[in-house]
Amino acid sequence: MLSEGSKAVLVIPPHLGYGNVAVGSIPANSTLIYEVEVVKVESAY
């Protein structure tokens, strides 16, 4: 859904992330927020 050069913010609610388990420095029931940028798209075909 994203093309080269696109940027997006991905918001992952706790039930799709780590849930009620703490992982390293990430507390339990945390909402994960990722800022991503598509740098290059290569075809697998």
N, CA, C and O atoms as a Tripos MOL2 file, in Angstrom:
@<TRIPOS>MOLECULE
protein
  180   179    45     0     0
PROTEIN
NO_CHARGES

@<TRIPOS>ATOM
      1 N           0.8040   -1.1940    0.0000 N.3       1 MET1
      2 CA          0.0000    0.0000    0.0000 C.3       1 MET1
      3 C           0.8520    1.2650    0.0000 C.2       1 MET1
      4 O           0.3370    2.3530   -0.2580 O.2       1 MET1
      5 N           2.1430    1.1400    0.2850 N.am      2 LEU2
      6 CA          3.0320    2.2940    0.2870 C.3       2 LEU2
      7 C           3.9960    2.1790   -0.8840 C.2       2 LEU2
      8 O           4.4750    1.0900   -1.2000 O.2       2 LEU2
      9 N           4.2720    3.2910   -1.5150 N.am      3 SER3
     10 CA          5.2200    3.2980   -2.6180 C.3       3 SER3
     11 C           6.5490    3.8850   -2.1410 C.2       3 SER3
     12 O           6.6390    4.4190   -1.0350 O.2       3 SER3
     13 N           7.5830    3.7800   -2.9870 N.am      4 GLU4
     14 CA          8.8870    4.3260   -2.6390 C.3       4 GLU4
     15 C           8.7780    5.7880   -2.2450 C.2       4 GLU4
     16 O           8.1160    6.5770   -2.9190 O.2       4 GLU4
     17 N           9.4310    6.1410   -1.1510 N.am      5 GLY5
     18 CA          9.4180    7.5100   -0.6730 C.3       5 GLY5
     19 C           8.2650    7.8210    0.2710 C.2       5 GLY5
     20 O           8.2390    8.8830    0.8930 O.2       5 GLY5
     21 N           7.3120    6.9010    0.3810 N.am      6 SER6
     22 CA          6.1670    7.1140    1.2650 C.3       6 SER6
     23 C           6.5810    6.9970    2.7250 C.2       6 SER6
     24 O           7.5140    6.2720    3.0710 O.2       6 SER6
     25 N           5.8690    7.7230    3.5650 N.am      7 LYS7
     26 CA          6.0730    7.6460    5.0080 C.3       7 LYS7
     27 C           4.7300    7.3160    5.6490 C.2       7 LYS7
     28 O           3.6750    7.6930    5.1390 O.2       7 LYS7
     29 N           4.7860    6.6070    6.7730 N.am      8 ALA8
     30 CA          3.5600    6.2420    7.4770 C.3       8 ALA8
     31 C           3.8520    6.1200    8.9600 C.2       8 ALA8
     32 O           4.9890    5.8900    9.3720 O.2       8 ALA8
     33 N           2.8130    6.2770    9.7470 N.am      9 VAL9
     34 CA          2.8840    6.0340   11.1810 C.3       9 VAL9
     35 C           2.0190    4.8160   11.4540 C.2       9 VAL9
     36 O           0.8290    4.8060   11.1400 O.2       9 VAL9
     37 N           2.6240    3.7850   12.0410 N.am     10 LEU10
     38 CA          1.9100    2.5670   12.3780 C.3      10 LEU10
     39 C           1.6300    2.5640   13.8720 C.2      10 LEU10
     40 O           2.5520    2.6810   14.6790 O.2      10 LEU10
     41 N           0.3820    2.4340   14.2370 N.am     11 VAL11
     42 CA         -0.0200    2.4090   15.6410 C.3      11 VAL11
     43 C          -0.5290    1.0010   15.9390 C.2      11 VAL11
     44 O          -1.5390    0.5660   15.3870 O.2      11 VAL11
     45 N           0.1840    0.2950   16.8190 N.am     12 ILE12
     46 CA         -0.1300   -1.0820   17.1550 C.3      12 ILE12
     47 C          -0.7000   -1.1160   18.5730 C.2      12 ILE12
     48 O           0.0330   -0.8660   19.5300 O.2      12 ILE12
     49 N          -1.9880   -1.4200   18.7280 N.am     13 PRO13
     50 CA         -2.5700   -1.4800   20.0720 C.3      13 PRO13
     51 C          -2.0190   -2.6890   20.8430 C.2      13 PRO13
     52 O          -1.5280   -3.6430   20.2400 O.2      13 PRO13
     53 N          -2.1050   -2.6420   22.1600 N.am     14 PRO14
     54 CA         -1.5180   -3.7130   22.9800 C.3      14 PRO14
     55 C          -1.9580   -5.1240   22.5960 C.2      14 PRO14
     56 O          -1.1420   -6.0450   22.6170 O.2      14 PRO14
     57 N          -3.2130   -5.3070   22.2500 N.am     15 HIS15
     58 CA         -3.6820   -6.6730   21.9660 C.3      15 HIS15
     59 C          -3.0880   -7.2330   20.6750 C.2      15 HIS15
     60 O          -3.1440   -8.4430   20.4560 O.2      15 HIS15
     61 N          -2.5190   -6.3820   19.8120 N.am     16 LEU16
     62 CA         -1.8260   -6.8530   18.6080 C.3      16 LEU16
     63 C          -0.3090   -6.8190   18.7740 C.2      16 LEU16
     64 O           0.4240   -7.3260   17.9250 O.2      16 LEU16
     65 N           0.1560   -6.2240   19.8630 N.am     17 GLY17
     66 CA          1.5930   -6.1430   20.1430 C.3      17 GLY17
     67 C           1.9810   -7.1840   21.1740 C.2      17 GLY17
     68 O           1.8310   -8.3830   20.9380 O.2      17 GLY17
     69 N           2.4820   -6.7320   22.3200 N.am     18 TYR18
     70 CA          2.9680   -7.6380   23.3540 C.3      18 TYR18
     71 C           1.9170   -7.9590   24.4140 C.2      18 TYR18
     72 O           2.1670   -8.7730   25.3020 O.2      18 TYR18
     73 N           0.7400   -7.3270   24.3300 N.am     19 GLY19
     74 CA         -0.3190   -7.6240   25.2940 C.3      19 GLY19
     75 C           0.0660   -7.2320   26.7010 C.2      19 GLY19
     76 O           0.6350   -6.1650   26.9300 O.2      19 GLY19
     77 N          -0.2490   -8.1060   27.6430 N.am     20 ASN20
     78 CA          0.0040   -7.7800   29.0510 C.3      20 ASN20
     79 C           1.3620   -8.3130   29.5310 C.2      20 ASN20
     80 O           1.5560   -8.5540   30.7220 O.2      20 ASN20
     81 N           2.2960   -8.4920   28.5880 N.am     21 VAL21
     82 CA          3.6350   -8.9740   28.9160 C.3      21 VAL21
     83 C           4.6420   -7.8540   28.6850 C.2      21 VAL21
     84 O           4.6650   -7.2460   27.6150 O.2      21 VAL21
     85 N           5.4640   -7.5840   29.6780 N.am     22 ALA22
     86 CA          6.5420   -6.6020   29.5180 C.3      22 ALA22
     87 C           7.6930   -7.2610   28.7640 C.2      22 ALA22
     88 O           8.0470   -8.4040   29.0530 O.2      22 ALA22
     89 N           8.2800   -6.5520   27.7990 N.am     23 VAL23
     90 CA          9.4020   -7.0790   27.0210 C.3      23 VAL23
     91 C          10.5220   -6.0440   27.0500 C.2      23 VAL23
     92 O          10.3930   -4.9600   26.4820 O.2      23 VAL23
     93 N          11.6130   -6.3870   27.7110 N.am     24 GLY24
     94 CA         12.7270   -5.4480   27.8400 C.3      24 GLY24
     95 C          12.2650   -4.1530   28.4850 C.2      24 GLY24
     96 O          11.7070   -4.1660   29.5820 O.2      24 GLY24
     97 N          12.4970   -3.0310   27.8030 N.am     25 SER25
     98 CA         12.1010   -1.7270   28.3530 C.3      25 SER25
     99 C          10.6770   -1.3370   27.9730 C.2      25 SER25
    100 O          10.2280   -0.2430   28.3140 O.2      25 SER25
    101 N           9.9560   -2.2200   27.2670 N.am     26 ILE26
    102 CA          8.5680   -1.9400   26.8570 C.3      26 ILE26
    103 C           7.6240   -2.4630   27.9330 C.2      26 ILE26
    104 O           7.5600   -3.6700   28.1660 O.2      26 ILE26
    105 N           6.8910   -1.5680   28.5910 N.am     27 PRO27
    106 CA          5.9740   -2.0030   29.6460 C.3      27 PRO27
    107 C           4.7950   -2.8090   29.0900 C.2      27 PRO27
    108 O           4.4460   -2.6930   27.9150 O.2      27 PRO27
    109 N           4.2010   -3.6140   29.9440 N.am     28 ALA28
    110 CA          3.0070   -4.3600   29.5630 C.3      28 ALA28
    111 C           1.9040   -3.4040   29.1410 C.2      28 ALA28
    112 O           1.8350   -2.2780   29.6330 O.2      28 ALA28
    113 N           1.0440   -3.8420   28.2370 N.am     29 ASN29
    114 CA         -0.1070   -3.0830   27.7470 C.3      29 ASN29
    115 C           0.2800   -1.7720   27.0630 C.2      29 ASN29
    116 O          -0.4650   -0.7940   27.1290 O.2      29 ASN29
    117 N           1.4320   -1.7510   26.4130 N.am     30 SER30
    118 CA          1.8830   -0.5540   25.7140 C.3      30 SER30
    119 C           1.3300   -0.5020   24.2910 C.2      30 SER30
    120 O           1.2260   -1.5210   23.6080 O.2      30 SER30
    121 N           0.9830    0.6940   23.8710 N.am     31 THR31
    122 CA          0.6670    0.9380   22.4650 C.3      31 THR31
    123 C           1.9900    1.2260   21.7730 C.2      31 THR31
    124 O           2.7480    2.0890   22.2140 O.2      31 THR31
    125 N           2.2710    0.5020   20.6850 N.am     32 LEU32
    126 CA          3.5250    0.6780   19.9530 C.3      32 LEU32
    127 C           3.2870    1.6430   18.7980 C.2      32 LEU32
    128 O           2.3030    1.5100   18.0710 O.2      32 LEU32
    129 N           4.1720    2.6020   18.6260 N.am     33 ILE33
    130 CA          4.0560    3.5770   17.5410 C.3      33 ILE33
    131 C           5.3690    3.5600   16.7550 C.2      33 ILE33
    132 O           6.4430    3.8170   17.2990 O.2      33 ILE33
    133 N           5.2520    3.2490   15.4610 N.am     34 TYR34
    134 CA          6.4200    3.1970   14.5800 C.3      34 TYR34
    135 C           6.2540    4.2260   13.4770 C.2      34 TYR34
    136 O           5.1820    4.3280   12.8810 O.2      34 TYR34
    137 N           7.2940    4.9840   13.2020 N.am     35 GLU35
    138 CA          7.3420    5.8730   12.0400 C.3      35 GLU35
    139 C           8.2230    5.1700   11.0150 C.2      35 GLU35
    140 O           9.3890    4.8860   11.2880 O.2      35 GLU35
    141 N           7.6740    4.8890    9.8400 N.am     36 VAL36
    142 CA          8.4180    4.1520    8.8230 C.3      36 VAL36
    143 C           8.4670    4.9380    7.5170 C.2      36 VAL36
    144 O           7.5830    5.7400    7.2150 O.2      36 VAL36
    145 N           9.5210    4.6840    6.7560 N.am     37 GLU37
    146 CA          9.6750    5.2830    5.4320 C.3      37 GLU37
    147 C          10.1170    4.1760    4.4710 C.2      37 GLU37
    148 O          11.0400    3.4190    4.7720 O.2      37 GLU37
    149 N           9.4540    4.0860    3.3180 N.am     38 VAL38
    150 CA          9.8350    3.1090    2.3110 C.3      38 VAL38
    151 C          10.9820    3.7090    1.5110 C.2      38 VAL38
    152 O          10.8050    4.6980    0.7990 O.2      38 VAL38
    153 N          12.1460    3.1110    1.6310 N.am     39 VAL39
    154 CA         13.3370    3.6370    0.9780 C.3      39 VAL39
    155 C          13.4570    3.0770   -0.4360 C.2      39 VAL39
    156 O          13.7340    3.8130   -1.3830 O.2      39 VAL39
    157 N          13.2450    1.7580   -0.5700 N.am     40 LYS40
    158 CA         13.3990    1.1310   -1.8700 C.3      40 LYS40
    159 C          12.4400   -0.0450   -1.9770 C.2      40 LYS40
    160 O          12.2230   -0.7760   -1.0110 O.2      40 LYS40
    161 N          11.8710   -0.2150   -3.1580 N.am     41 VAL41
    162 CA         10.9760   -1.3440   -3.4250 C.3      41 VAL41
    163 C          11.6190   -2.1930   -4.5110 C.2      41 VAL41
    164 O          11.9710   -1.6920   -5.5790 O.2      41 VAL41
    165 N          11.7710   -3.4940   -4.2290 N.am     42 GLU42
    166 CA         12.3260   -4.4120   -5.2010 C.3      42 GLU42
    167 C          11.3100   -5.4980   -5.4940 C.2      42 GLU42
    168 O          10.6160   -5.9620   -4.5900 O.2      42 GLU42
    169 N          11.2200   -5.8980   -6.7260 N.am     43 SER43
    170 CA         10.3010   -6.9580   -7.1200 C.3      43 SER43
    171 C          10.9450   -8.3070   -6.8260 C.2      43 SER43
    172 O          12.1420   -8.4970   -7.0390 O.2      43 SER43
    173 N          10.1350   -9.2410   -6.3340 N.am     44 ALA44
    174 CA         10.6170  -10.5880   -6.0570 C.3      44 ALA44
    175 C          10.4840  -11.4770   -7.2820 C.2      44 ALA44
    176 O          10.8350  -12.6560   -7.2290 O.2      44 ALA44
    177 N           9.9900  -10.9400   -8.3680 N.am     45 TYR45
    178 CA          9.7430  -11.7620   -9.5600 C.3      45 TYR45
    179 C          10.7490  -11.5210  -10.6380 C.2      45 TYR45
    180 O          10.6750  -12.1370  -11.7010 O.2      45 TYR45
@<TRIPOS>BOND
     1     1     2 1
     2     2     3 1
     3     3     4 2
     4     3     5 am
     5     5     6 1
     6     6     7 1
     7     7     8 2
     8     7     9 am
     9     9    10 1
    10    10    11 1
    11    11    12 2
    12    11    13 am
    13    13    14 1
    14    14    15 1
    15    15    16 2
    16    15    17 am
    17    17    18 1
    18    18    19 1
    19    19    20 2
    20    19    21 am
    21    21    22 1
    22    22    23 1
    23    23    24 2
    24    23    25 am
    25    25    26 1
    26    26    27 1
    27    27    28 2
    28    27    29 am
    29    29    30 1
    30    30    31 1
    31    31    32 2
    32    31    33 am
    33    33    34 1
    34    34    35 1
    35    35    36 2
    36    35    37 am
    37    37    38 1
    38    38    39 1
    39    39    40 2
    40    39    41 am
    41    41    42 1
    42    42    43 1
    43    43    44 2
    44    43    45 am
    45    45    46 1
    46    46    47 1
    47    47    48 2
    48    47    49 am
    49    49    50 1
    50    50    51 1
    51    51    52 2
    52    51    53 am
    53    53    54 1
    54    54    55 1
    55    55    56 2
    56    55    57 am
    57    57    58 1
    58    58    59 1
    59    59    60 2
    60    59    61 am
    61    61    62 1
    62    62    63 1
    63    63    64 2
    64    63    65 am
    65    65    66 1
    66    66    67 1
    67    67    68 2
    68    67    69 am
    69    69    70 1
    70    70    71 1
    71    71    72 2
    72    71    73 am
    73    73    74 1
    74    74    75 1
    75    75    76 2
    76    75    77 am
    77    77    78 1
    78    78    79 1
    79    79    80 2
    80    79    81 am
    81    81    82 1
    82    82    83 1
    83    83    84 2
    84    83    85 am
    85    85    86 1
    86    86    87 1
    87    87    88 2
    88    87    89 am
    89    89    90 1
    90    90    91 1
    91    91    92 2
    92    91    93 am
    93    93    94 1
    94    94    95 1
    95    95    96 2
    96    95    97 am
    97    97    98 1
    98    98    99 1
    99    99   100 2
   100    99   101 am
   101   101   102 1
   102   102   103 1
   103   103   104 2
   104   103   105 am
   105   105   106 1
   106   106   107 1
   107   107   108 2
   108   107   109 am
   109   109   110 1
   110   110   111 1
   111   111   112 2
   112   111   113 am
   113   113   114 1
   114   114   115 1
   115   115   116 2
   116   115   117 am
   117   117   118 1
   118   118   119 1
   119   119   120 2
   120   119   121 am
   121   121   122 1
   122   122   123 1
   123   123   124 2
   124   123   125 am
   125   125   126 1
   126   126   127 1
   127   127   128 2
   128   127   129 am
   129   129   130 1
   130   130   131 1
   131   131   132 2
   132   131   133 am
   133   133   134 1
   134   134   135 1
   135   135   136 2
   136   135   137 am
   137   137   138 1
   138   138   139 1
   139   139   140 2
   140   139   141 am
   141   141   142 1
   142   142   143 1
   143   143   144 2
   144   143   145 am
   145   145   146 1
   146   146   147 1
   147   147   148 2
   148   147   149 am
   149   149   150 1
   150   150   151 1
   151   151   152 2
   152   151   153 am
   153   153   154 1
   154   154   155 1
   155   155   156 2
   156   155   157 am
   157   157   158 1
   158   158   159 1
   159   159   160 2
   160   159   161 am
   161   161   162 1
   162   162   163 1
   163   163   164 2
   164   163   165 am
   165   165   166 1
   166   166   167 1
   167   167   168 2
   168   167   169 am
   169   169   170 1
   170   170   171 1
   171   171   172 2
   172   171   173 am
   173   173   174 1
   174   174   175 1
   175   175   176 2
   176   175   177 am
   177   177   178 1
   178   178   179 1
   179   179   180 2
@<TRIPOS>SUBSTRUCTURE
     1 MET1         2 RESIDUE 1 A MET
     2 LEU2         6 RESIDUE 1 A LEU
     3 SER3        10 RESIDUE 1 A SER
     4 GLU4        14 RESIDUE 1 A GLU
     5 GLY5        18 RESIDUE 1 A GLY
     6 SER6        22 RESIDUE 1 A SER
     7 LYS7        26 RESIDUE 1 A LYS
     8 ALA8        30 RESIDUE 1 A ALA
     9 VAL9        34 RESIDUE 1 A VAL
    10 LEU10       38 RESIDUE 1 A LEU
    11 VAL11       42 RESIDUE 1 A VAL
    12 ILE12       46 RESIDUE 1 A ILE
    13 PRO13       50 RESIDUE 1 A PRO
    14 PRO14       54 RESIDUE 1 A PRO
    15 HIS15       58 RESIDUE 1 A HIS
    16 LEU16       62 RESIDUE 1 A LEU
    17 GLY17       66 RESIDUE 1 A GLY
    18 TYR18       70 RESIDUE 1 A TYR
    19 GLY19       74 RESIDUE 1 A GLY
    20 ASN20       78 RESIDUE 1 A ASN
    21 VAL21       82 RESIDUE 1 A VAL
    22 ALA22       86 RESIDUE 1 A ALA
    23 VAL23       90 RESIDUE 1 A VAL
    24 GLY24       94 RESIDUE 1 A GLY
    25 SER25       98 RESIDUE 1 A SER
    26 ILE26      102 RESIDUE 1 A ILE
    27 PRO27      106 RESIDUE 1 A PRO
    28 ALA28      110 RESIDUE 1 A ALA
    29 ASN29      114 RESIDUE 1 A ASN
    30 SER30      118 RESIDUE 1 A SER
    31 THR31      122 RESIDUE 1 A THR
    32 LEU32      126 RESIDUE 1 A LEU
    33 ILE33      130 RESIDUE 1 A ILE
    34 TYR34      134 RESIDUE 1 A TYR
    35 GLU35      138 RESIDUE 1 A GLU
    36 VAL36      142 RESIDUE 1 A VAL
    37 GLU37      146 RESIDUE 1 A GLU
    38 VAL38      150 RESIDUE 1 A VAL
    39 VAL39      154 RESIDUE 1 A VAL
    40 LYS40      158 RESIDUE 1 A LYS
    41 VAL41      162 RESIDUE 1 A VAL
    42 GLU42      166 RESIDUE 1 A GLU
    43 SER43      170 RESIDUE 1 A SER
    44 ALA44      174 RESIDUE 1 A ALA
    45 TYR45      178 RESIDUE 1 A TYR
